Amino acid sequence: MTRHLFFTAVFALAAVFAAGEASAAMKPIYRQGAPIILRAPRIIVIPPSLALNRALALRPGGKALGVRRKGNDYFVKLRDGNEIVQVQVDGTTGEVIE
């Protein structure tokens, strides 16, 4: 019984000391002169349907073939008559970039 109590106390102390070291390791390192960033800036990306509508407004007679996102931009592939056109739309502002 005493041995069981001894091992329980040893494991409890080990857990307390291990938790103290882990929390110390998680503290951020501050360097003099460096900016402190609390979290990454939030980038709002427009939905693909809005990118498609903006591209179709540029080419009113076009038919949508596909929309894909690369980074923060959308690339909309349209068929306008006999030609296939790719229109680039900025994903944060919705501005059409050709």
C-alpha atoms as one frame of an Amber mdcrd trajectory, in Angstrom:
protein
   0.000   0.000   0.000   2.812   2.385   0.881   4.606   1.574  -2.356   1.432
   2.352  -4.362   1.059   5.702  -2.593   4.734   6.495  -3.175   4.525   5.830
  -6.934   1.311   7.857  -7.198   3.008  10.816  -5.519   6.078  10.492  -7.767
   3.947  10.442 -10.942   1.890  13.403  -9.730   5.031  15.462  -9.054   6.500
  14.472 -12.419   3.302  15.574 -14.165   3.358  18.933 -12.355   6.990  19.608
 -13.257   6.519  18.452 -16.863   3.517  20.764 -17.284   5.548  23.664 -15.938
   8.325  23.061 -18.496   5.874  22.716 -21.366   4.170  26.006 -20.578   7.557
  27.726 -20.371   8.469  26.367 -23.801   5.292  27.789 -25.353   6.060  31.414
 -24.450   6.829  33.611 -27.456  10.313  35.019 -27.873  10.423  38.804 -28.004
  13.360  40.442 -29.719  14.182  44.079 -29.340  13.176  46.113 -32.382  11.127
  43.348 -33.989   7.410  43.900 -34.469   5.096  41.762 -32.374   2.486  40.001
 -34.458  -0.449  38.716 -32.477  -2.198  36.935 -35.331  -2.109  36.740 -39.086
  -4.108  39.350 -41.010  -7.503  38.122 -42.088  -7.869  37.914 -45.859 -11.437
  37.828 -47.060 -11.796  35.990 -50.338 -14.876  36.544 -52.489 -16.951  33.482
 -53.419 -16.386  31.871 -56.837 -19.890  32.831 -57.977 -19.039  36.524 -57.600
 -15.821  36.047 -59.578 -17.825  34.328 -62.312 -20.387  37.157 -62.409 -17.612
  39.756 -62.701 -15.997  37.850 -65.570 -19.339  37.433 -67.360 -19.959  41.176
 -67.009 -16.725  41.714 -68.943 -17.791  39.265 -71.681 -21.621  39.364 -71.745
 -22.075  36.687 -74.452 -19.661  34.250 -72.819 -20.432  30.848 -71.377 -18.617
  29.706 -68.257 -16.321  26.711 -68.648 -14.719  26.734 -65.215 -13.541  28.704
 -62.202 -10.381  27.897 -60.282  -8.634  29.673 -57.456  -4.883  30.157 -57.257
  -3.710  32.045 -54.193  -6.083  34.969 -53.682  -7.076  35.234 -57.346  -9.679
  33.441 -59.417  -9.158  32.385 -63.005 -12.429  32.109 -64.930 -12.412  30.278
 -68.251 -15.100  31.486 -70.685 -16.131  30.561 -74.206 -16.971  33.697 -76.174
 -18.085  32.723 -79.656 -15.301  30.567 -81.103 -12.577  31.650 -78.728 -11.774
  30.518 -75.198 -10.812  33.360 -72.866  -9.310  33.239 -69.404 -10.183  36.169
 -67.125  -8.343  36.841 -63.872 -10.378  38.228 -60.966  -8.805  39.549 -57.757
 -10.138  37.413 -54.930 -10.066  40.107 -52.261 -11.541  43.085 -54.156 -13.425
  41.411 -57.005 -11.621  43.589 -59.560 -11.121  42.094 -63.029  -7.465  41.824
 -64.041  -6.771  40.909 -67.669
